[in-house]
Amino acid sequence: MKWRKLLSFQRWAHVFKRLPRLLRAPQIPLGEKLLFVIPALLYWVLPDVMPFMPVDDIGVTLILMNWFVSRAERKYPVIEEKTTS
């Protein structure tokens, strides 16, 4: 992923908007959702167990969010955004 896209406010707005919808989507298997939830929770709960990683909890969560949304949208393209009129 290009740095310009990663640092874009538009991309992060998209990630924050899509993440809850993708986590609730019945089309995405539970195992796929757990690929995001478990590492994020473990990093938040057990930061002292991993002292070799000097990355903040929020940074790791943001990286995982971006990865999960990109992967879910690529793997399950049928889940469309609901547009409100």
N, C-alpha and C positions, 0 to 999 in steps of 0.2 A: 504494500500500500504506500502510496506517495505521501511524503511529509505534508505537502500542501493540503491534501485531502484530510489527513489525520488531524491537522491543526485548525480545520475549518469549523466555524460555529454552526454552519448549516448541517454539516455531517453529524455533529454532536446533538443538535436538535432532533435530527432524524433518529439517532440511536436512542435518545431518551424517550422519544415518542413511540417508537416501535417495540422496545424491549418488553414493556408490560403486556402488550398485545400478543407478542410472540410467545411469552411465557404462559399465557392463558389459552393459546390456540390448541384445539384438540387434534389438529393435523400433525403437530410435532410430537413425537414420542417422548415419554417421560425421561428416558435415558439421555436424549439430546438436551433436554432442559437441565438435567442434573450435571451435564458437562460444564455449565455455567455456574449453577448454584453451589455445588459442593466446593470447588476451588475457592470461590469468593468467600463463602462462610468459613472455610478452614483458615484462610489467610487472615480474616478478621478475628477469629477466635484464638488462633495459635500463633501470634506473631513472634513470641519469644522462642518458640521451637525452631524458627527459621531465621536466626540472626544473621546469616550470610547474605540475605536479600535486603539491601538497603532501600527498598522501594516502599513508599507509603501505602497504607491500606487503600486509600481512595484511588491512587494511581493504578494499583493492581486491579481494582474493581472496574475502573474505566477501560483498561486494556481488555479485560474479560468481556465487558459489555460490548465493546466494538467488535471483538472477535465473534461473539455469539450472534449478534445481529447480522453481521456479514455472512457468516456460515449458514444461518437459518434462512436468510433471504435467497442465498444461492442454491441451497439444497431443497427448499420448499417454496418455489416461486408462485404457487397457487394461492398463497395467503396474501390477499391484497389489503391495502389500507382502505378503511372505510372513509368515504368522503361525505362531509356534511354540507348540505345546501342551505 
